Amino acid sequence: MEKKSPKKPACLTVVANEEVTPNMRRITLSGKALANYPNIDSAAYVKLFFDFAGNPLSVPPESMNEAQLRTYTVRSLDRQAQSISLDMALHGEGKQSGPASHWAKRASKGDKIIVGGPGSSKGLAEHYDWVLFAGDMTSLPAISVYLEKLPGSTQGYAVIQITSEEDKQVLVKPDGVEIKWVIGNAPSLADVVDGLNWLPGTPGIWAACEFSSMRALRSLFVKDRNIAHEQIYISSYWREGRSEDQHKADKRKDAEVFAAKLIQ
Ligand SMILES: Cc1cc2nc3c(=O)[nH]c(=O)nc-3n(C[C@H](O)[C@H](O)[C@H](O)COP(=O)(O)OP(=O)(O)OC[C@H]3O[C@@H](n4cnc5c(N)ncnc54)[C@H](O)[C@@H]3O)c2cc1C
């Protein structure tokens, strides 16, 4: 079956590849198509196109079956300068690490890549008394964008799991939002979130991370803490041991099973 093509794939050129922290690269891409990008919201994302040997595509594929896509949050967009930046977490070694991580380590000025999108996902709830963000290196870019845009009086927490102490970043945020860094896999994101001093009133929750961590957090929010569905955005951004395409299929199945359980 032919896969659905994302909107307007464009050929963009790498203009910079900088180290943000040891396990995060910031890739800045430029191209005329960016002048026509729509206004993007906080967790807008684009799709990077690779062939099945893991090489970046520099011309749009004739069929979507010739490309594998990888999803990255738009960290910043400057339409006037026709540039976009993506913060890409590094993981693993060599091509086994996945085409996107492998590319992020090596991309250099002048390299070309086909980029689809942008797309957007559901954001923070419209009404809340306090905010709770939970994520890892893959959602740190989205959480950073959200924190930058929150009203100055916002209270709450952002719990962010990072690979090493050196991956901490200085985040622009309201004073009342406390950042809790979790280094490595223990304690789990869900345990740290559960152990927070939950503030009075209704939280607006935004969480995105690895698949199993997402399931643990979802169970905490929905079953243990009884938070209303409309107050929560939760998504898995990747799955241990699964490529993005495999993870996408797992994610769809998991969402169906979860929704079916809710109406039983
Ligand atoms: C809406 C959305 C926005 C996203 N935004 C960002 C972003 O801004 N920055 C970012 O870094 N990621 C982001 N991600 C996650 C990113 O798309 C995945 O991590 C993707 O799988 C990486 O592709 P790859 O080619 O490097 O690895 P793949 O080929 O997909 O996977 C190869 C192997 O690497 C493992 N793997 C994949 N990602 C990771 C990881 N992060 N850590 C450890 N092992 C991993 C897989 O489990 C698999 O075993 C986002 C995902 C979504 C859905």
The ligand as a MOL file (V3000), in Angstrom:
LIG
                    3D

  0  0  0     0  0            999 V3000
M  V30 BEGIN CTAB
M  V30 COUNTS 53 58 0 0 0
M  V30 BEGIN ATOM
M  V30 1 C 6.1950 14.3480 17.1940 0
M  V30 2 C 7.6320 13.8820 17.4520 0
M  V30 3 C 8.6240 14.8400 17.6490 0
M  V30 4 C 9.9550 14.4430 17.9040 0
M  V30 5 N 10.9030 15.4010 18.0970 0
M  V30 6 C 12.1980 15.0310 18.3370 0
M  V30 7 C 13.2130 16.0440 18.5300 0
M  V30 8 O 12.9680 17.2370 18.4330 0
M  V30 9 N 14.4660 15.6010 18.8180 0
M  V30 10 C 14.7930 14.2660 18.9080 0
M  V30 11 O 15.9480 13.9440 19.1650 0
M  V30 12 N 13.8510 13.3040 18.7070 0
M  V30 13 C 12.5780 13.6600 18.4130 0
M  V30 14 N 11.6290 12.6900 18.2110 0
M  V30 15 C 12.0380 11.2710 18.3180 0
M  V30 16 C 12.7180 10.7270 17.0530 0
M  V30 17 O 11.8290 10.8620 15.9550 0
M  V30 18 C 13.0480 9.2310 17.2840 0
M  V30 19 O 13.9910 9.1080 18.3430 0
M  V30 20 C 13.5290 8.5290 16.0250 0
M  V30 21 O 13.2880 7.1440 16.2020 0
M  V30 22 C 15.0040 8.7400 15.7570 0
M  V30 23 O 15.2970 8.1650 14.5090 0
M  V30 24 P 16.6640 7.3860 14.2050 0
M  V30 25 O 16.7530 7.2550 12.7430 0
M  V30 26 O 17.7960 8.0610 14.9330 0
M  V30 27 O 16.4590 5.9590 14.9010 0
M  V30 28 P 15.4660 4.7610 14.3960 0
M  V30 29 O 15.9080 4.2220 13.0950 0
M  V30 30 O 14.0450 5.2370 14.4810 0
M  V30 31 O 15.7250 3.6710 15.5200 0
M  V30 32 C 16.9200 2.8640 15.5170 0
M  V30 33 C 17.1810 2.3690 16.9370 0
M  V30 34 O 17.4940 3.4730 17.7720 0
M  V30 35 C 16.6560 3.4960 18.9100 0
M  V30 36 N 16.3270 4.9060 19.2350 0
M  V30 37 C 15.5700 5.7790 18.5120 0
M  V30 38 N 15.5170 6.9850 19.1190 0
M  V30 39 C 16.2360 6.8510 20.2660 0
M  V30 40 C 16.5650 7.7350 21.3270 0
M  V30 41 N 16.1580 9.0030 21.3410 0
M  V30 42 N 17.3510 7.2790 22.3390 0
M  V30 43 C 17.8110 5.9950 22.3590 0
M  V30 44 N 17.5380 5.0970 21.3760 0
M  V30 45 C 16.7700 5.5330 20.3440 0
M  V30 46 C 15.3990 2.7200 18.4880 0
M  V30 47 O 14.7770 2.1610 19.5990 0
M  V30 48 C 15.9670 1.6740 17.5640 0
M  V30 49 O 16.4480 0.5730 18.3000 0
M  V30 50 C 10.2920 13.0510 17.9470 0
M  V30 51 C 9.2880 12.0910 17.7080 0
M  V30 52 C 7.9820 12.5070 17.4750 0
M  V30 53 C 6.9110 11.4620 17.2210 0
M  V30 END ATOM
M  V30 BEGIN BOND
M  V30 1 1 1 2
M  V30 2 1 2 3
M  V30 3 2 2 52
M  V30 4 2 3 4
M  V30 5 1 4 5
M  V30 6 1 4 50
M  V30 7 2 5 6
M  V30 8 1 6 7
M  V30 9 1 6 13
M  V30 10 2 7 8
M  V30 11 1 7 9
M  V30 12 1 9 10
M  V30 13 2 10 11
M  V30 14 1 10 12
M  V30 15 2 12 13
M  V30 16 1 13 14
M  V30 17 1 14 15
M  V30 18 1 14 50
M  V30 19 1 15 16
M  V30 20 1 16 17
M  V30 21 1 16 18
M  V30 22 1 18 19
M  V30 23 1 18 20
M  V30 24 1 20 21
M  V30 25 1 20 22
M  V30 26 1 22 23
M  V30 27 1 23 24
M  V30 28 2 24 25
M  V30 29 1 24 26
M  V30 30 1 24 27
M  V30 31 1 27 28
M  V30 32 2 28 29
M  V30 33 1 28 30
M  V30 34 1 28 31
M  V30 35 1 31 32
M  V30 36 1 32 33
M  V30 37 1 33 34
M  V30 38 1 33 48
M  V30 39 1 34 35
M  V30 40 1 35 36
M  V30 41 1 35 46
M  V30 42 1 36 37
M  V30 43 1 36 45
M  V30 44 2 37 38
M  V30 45 1 38 39
M  V30 46 1 39 40
M  V30 47 2 39 45
M  V30 48 1 40 41
M  V30 49 2 40 42
M  V30 50 1 42 43
M  V30 51 2 43 44
M  V30 52 1 44 45
M  V30 53 1 46 47
M  V30 54 1 46 48
M  V30 55 1 48 49
M  V30 56 2 50 51
M  V30 57 1 51 52
M  V30 58 1 52 53
M  V30 END BOND
M  V30 END CTAB
M  END
